[in-house]
Amino acid sequence: MKTWKKVIIGLAILCVVAIAVYIAIDSSPSSNFLLPAEAIEYHTKEELIDLYWQNTVVLNSVKDSVLSNEGFLQELNDQKDGDAGILTDAHKDLFAAEDWRNIVSVFENLHPYMLMMERKGRPLKFYICFDDLKIDSNTKTTSLYWFPDVKEIKYHKEGSSADRIEYTHLDGNWYIVEEIYPW
């Protein structure tokens, strides 16, 4: 029964993300993806560690500009999904030119799927989603997270529908989160 609950919760999460992406793209008909789908990459933990240290300054700058951006925060509040993402240039006008160049730089250097800000009734979190890796009948996701404090790591773990989850501390509040899902 526990596996069924996880599958249903996981599918619900995927549906919400798919709808949010569709709305983001649909509401901005002239928007362009910051990275073509074929350029999105899965990264191992070791690769993400290297990418983090090579891009620490720009990652912290992007995290700060996303989490402090009033327009993007308002979008998060308006959507009522609990999270908002950047994957197209639809949000370009919300950011200063230098902040937007840094966001584009993260896409060019790390090849993520999306940059995300999450609240869900909790303190703000920032994370970067990459492509998934299919392993037999499971899916592995590896993400780069910035948690505001250790309480949010515990909350994240309790709310995850993953069969297995592992956190690797990088620096400050930055972590690599590896999750194995049963689908």
N, C-alpha and C positions, 0 to 999 in steps of 0.2 A: 504494500500500500504506500509506503514511503517513496518508492521509486515513481509510482504514478503521480503522486503529489508533485514531486520534483519535475517530472516531465510536463505536467500541466502548467506549473508555475513558470517553467522555462519557456514554454510555448507562448504563454501570455506575455512574458517579457519581450520575446522576439516580436510579437505582434505589435506591442506598444512602440518599440523602436522602429519597426517598419512603417507604422502609421506616422510617427514623428518625422521620419526621413521624407516620406511622401508629402506631408504637409509643408515641410521646409522647402522642398523642391517645387511643389505646386504653387505655393504662395509667392514664389519668386521666379516667374517664367523666364526671365533673362539671366538667371544665375548660372554660373559655370562651376563645375566641380574643381576643387583646388588640386586634386590629383586624379588622373584617370583611373578607372577601376583596375585596369591591368597593372598599374604601378603600385597598388596597395600590397604590402608585404606582411607576412607572418615573421616575427622575430623570436628567436630563442631567448631564454633568460640571459645567457652570456652575451648575445648580440645587443640586447637592450641595455645591459650594464655598460658596454662600450659606447653605445649611442648616447646614453645619458651623460657620461663623463665628457664626451666630445661636444655636447650641446647644452651643458649645464646652465650657462648664462642665458641663452635664448629661451630655454625651457622655463626657467624661473621668471623671466620677463613676460613670457606669454601667459603663464599661470597667473601672475599678478595682474596683468592687463585684463584677462578674461574675468577673473573673480571680482575685480573692482569696477568693471564696466557697467554703468547704470542702465544703459540701453539694453544690453544683453541680459542683465538681471531682470529687467522689466519683462523681456520676452520669456524668460524662465517662469516668472510669476503669471504671465498671461496664458501660457500654454497649460499650466496646472498639471503637467506630466511629472514634475519633479526633476526633470533634467532638460537641458538644451544643448544642442551640438552645433559644431561648425564643420561643414564639409564642402560648402559651396561659397561663392563670393557674395551671397545674399546678405551677409552681416558686415560687409566691408565698410559701409557708411557709419556703423556704430563705433568704429575704432579710429584712433589717430593713425596717420600714415605710417609712422615708425612701428607702432604696435601691429598693424596689419602686415607689414613687411616681415616682422618676426613670426607671425602666425603662418604666413606662406613659407617661410624658411623651415619651420618645423615640418610642414608637409613635404618639402623638397628633400630634407635631410633624413627624416625618419620613416617616410612613406606610410603614414597611418591611414586608417579609414575615416576617423573623426576625432575632433577634440571635444570633450564634454565637460559641462558644469552640472553638478547634481546637488539638489537640496533635499527633497522628499521629507520636509519637516525637520530636517537636521541642519547642522552647520554645513556650509558650502564645501564641496569637494571638487577637485579638478582631476580629470583623467584622460588618457589618450588610448583609443581603441585601435588595434591592428587587425590584420586578417586572421581568421581562425585556421587551425590545423586539424584536419580530419585524421583520427587515429582509430582504425577499425570501425566500431560502431559508436565511438565517442568523438567529442569535439573538444579541442584544447584552445583556450583563449589566453593570451598573454597581454597584459595591459600595464601601462605606466600610470601610477596613481600618486596624487598628492592628497594626503589626509590631514585635516587640521589638528587632529590629536589622536592618541591611541584608542580612545573610546570609539571613534568612528571606524577603526579597523575591526574591532569586536562587533560593532553593529553591522558592518559590511559582511563579515563572515557569517553571522547569524541569519542575515537576509539572503544569502546566496543560495541558489538552487543547484549549485555544483556538487558533484559527488566528492570532489577533492579540491581543496584550495590551499595555496601556499603563498606566503608573503615573504619577499626578500627586501630587507631594508637597504636603501642606497645611501641616502644623505638627508639630513634634516627630516622632513616629513614625506620624502619621496620613497615609494615602494614599487617593486614589480609584483604584480598579482597574477598568478597562474591558476587557472580554473579548468577542471575537467568536467564536462557535461555529458549526460547519458544519451545524447542524440547526435 
